[in-house]
Amino acid sequence: MKNRMLALIVLLFFMSGCATSPGRIRANYVSPVQYYAWTCGQIHSEMIRVKAKVLELSGVQQGEAVKDTIALSVGLVLFWPALFFMLGPDQKQEIAQLKGEYEALERAAIHNECGFINLMEEEREEQLIKEQKEKEEKRAKKQRGMEI
């Protein structure tokens, strides 16, 4: 009984140390007011810079999340010292901050009536429609497979 409890505590400790997948990291709130005095060109340039940094850190974070998942699986099943490989860098706070800055920049672009923001919204809508169609196609294929 004590061994099970100890194993559960150790498991929870290591699971809490797992890197979060970047897609599950929520943006921190950043006030857009600080960007209201910026020109549309400045806002657009900063949005590009922030987005590039988010993508860069997300790649690192995703790699850590995958590595942690593998280490946890191997550690639990085969070799417990593999759990110590889960101690890599976590970019969660920086990604959350950058996502918040990006959202604040978007709100400032809307406030300043920057024309590029409309194009970005259209691209986002097109991407959402495309993703929805892909989901529907997958669902239809799955149903067809079940009917056969």
C-alpha positions, 0 to 999 in steps of 0.5 A: 500500500505504501509503495503504491502511494509513493509511486502515485506521488512520484508519478504526479510530481513528474506529470506536473513537470511535463511541458505543456503543448504550445496549442494549450497555452493561453495568452496572458492579458496585455493592454492594447492601449500602449500600442494605440499611438503606434502607426499601422506600419509599426503595429504590423511589423511588431505583429510579424516579430511577435508571431515569429517569436511565438512560432520559434518558442512553440517549436521548442516547447512542442519538442519538450512536450514530446520528449517529456511524454516519451520519457514519462512513458518509458519511465513508467513502463521500463526504466524509472531514471528516464523520468529525470530527462523531463527536466528540460526548459519550459517556455510556457510563460514567455509563450503566454506573454507573447500571445497576449502581446499579439492579441493586444497588437490586433486590438490596437490595429482594429482601434487604429483602423489599420487595413491589414487587419481586415485581410488577416481576419479574412485569412483566419476565416478562410482557415477556419472554413478549411479546417471545418471542411477537413473535419467534416471529410474525416467524419464522413470517411469514418462513417463510410468505414463503419457502414461497410 
